[in-house]
Amino acid sequence: MAIYACRECEHEEFVPRRYRYHFGSHARCPRCGTFRLKKLKEPDKIDPRCGGFLDFLERLAGGGKLFHCRYCRIQFHDRRRLATEPDPTAQTGSDNQIEHPTDTAAT
C-alpha cells in the first residue's frame, strides 16, 4: 500500500500501488512498478504471463507490446513505450533554433 499524508492537516490516504502503475506515459511492471523492462518479440515459454483484465484488453486491442520484467520474471502487454525510448512527438533541438539577424547598427 502507498500511504499519502497531507502536510497541513496530516490526513492520511491509503492507495493500492498496483492501481497507480497503469497511469503515466511509460510502461511499468504491474507487480513491482519498475521501469526496467525488456521488450520481447515473442512470448517466453518459461516465465509466466501476468493475466489481468488490463493485459487482456491490451492483447485484444492489438496495440499492446509484450514486455518482460527482469525482477518479477513476468510477461505482460502494455500500450505505452519504455522509459528509455525517446519520445516520438518531441521535437529536436535543430528545429527550434532562432536565427538572429546580423547587426546593422552604425557606429
C-alpha positions in Angstrom: 0.0 0.0 0.0 1.1 3.5 -0.7 0.3 6.0 2.1 -0.1 9.7 1.3 -0.2 12.3 4.1 -1.2 15.9 3.8 1.5 18.2 5.4 -1.1 20.7 6.5 -3.9 18.7 8.1 -2.0 15.4 8.5 -4.8 13.5 6.8 -3.6 10.1 5.6 -5.0 8.3 2.5 -4.2 4.7 1.6 -4.0 3.9 -2.1 -3.1 0.5 -3.6 0.1 0.8 -5.6 -0.8 -1.5 -8.4 -3.7 0.6 -9.3 -1.3 3.6 -9.8 1.0 1.6 -12.1 -1.4 1.7 -15.0 -1.3 5.5 -15.3 1.5 7.6 -16.8 3.3 7.8 -20.2 5.8 4.9 -19.7 5.3 1.2 -19.3 5.8 -0.2 -15.7 5.7 -3.7 -14.3 2.2 -4.3 -12.9 3.6 -6.3 -9.9 6.6 -4.3 -8.7 6.3 -1.0 -10.6 9.8 -0.9 -12.0 10.7 0.9 -15.3 13.5 -1.5 -16.1 11.7 -3.7 -18.6 12.7 -5.5 -21.7 10.6 -5.7 -24.9 10.0 -9.2 -26.2 9.5 -10.2 -29.8 7.7 -13.4 -28.9 6.4 -14.9 -25.7 8.8 -16.7 -23.4 7.9 -20.3 -22.7 9.4 -20.4 -19.2 8.3 -17.2 -17.5 4.6 -16.8 -16.6 2.3 -14.2 -18.1 0.5 -11.6 -15.9 -3.1 -12.5 -16.5 -5.1 -9.4 -15.6 -8.0 -7.6 -17.1 -5.9 -4.8 -18.5 -3.5 -7.2 -20.0 -6.4 -8.9 -21.7 -7.6 -5.6 -23.1 -4.2 -4.7 -24.4 -4.0 -8.0 -26.3 -7.5 -7.6 -27.8 -6.8 -4.0 -28.9 -3.6 -5.2 -30.7 -1.6 -2.2 -29.8 -0.1 -3.7 -26.7 3.6 -4.7 -26.9 4.9 -7.6 -25.0 7.2 -6.7 -22.1 9.2 -8.7 -19.6 10.1 -7.6 -16.0 13.6 -8.8 -15.1 12.8 -8.7 -11.3 9.4 -10.4 -11.1 10.1 -12.5 -14.2 6.6 -12.0 -15.6 5.4 -11.1 -19.1 2.7 -8.6 -19.8 1.2 -6.4 -22.6 1.2 -2.6 -22.4 0.4 0.1 -25.0 2.9 2.6 -23.6 6.5 2.9 -24.6 9.6 2.2 -22.4 11.0 5.0 -20.3 14.4 4.6 -22.1 12.9 5.1 -25.6 12.9 8.6 -27.0 9.6 10.4 -27.2 8.4 10.3 -30.9 6.4 13.5 -30.5 9.3 15.5 -29.1 11.0 18.0 -31.5 14.7 18.0 -32.0 16.8 21.0 -30.9 17.8 21.9 -34.5 14.1 22.6 -35.5 13.7 25.2 -32.7 16.7 27.3 -33.5 16.1 31.0 -33.8 18.0 32.8 -36.4 19.4 36.2 -35.3 19.7 38.9 -37.9 23.2 40.4 -38.4 23.9 43.6 -36.5 23.2 46.5 -38.9 23.6 49.3 -36.4 26.0 52.0 -37.5 28.8 53.1 -35.1 
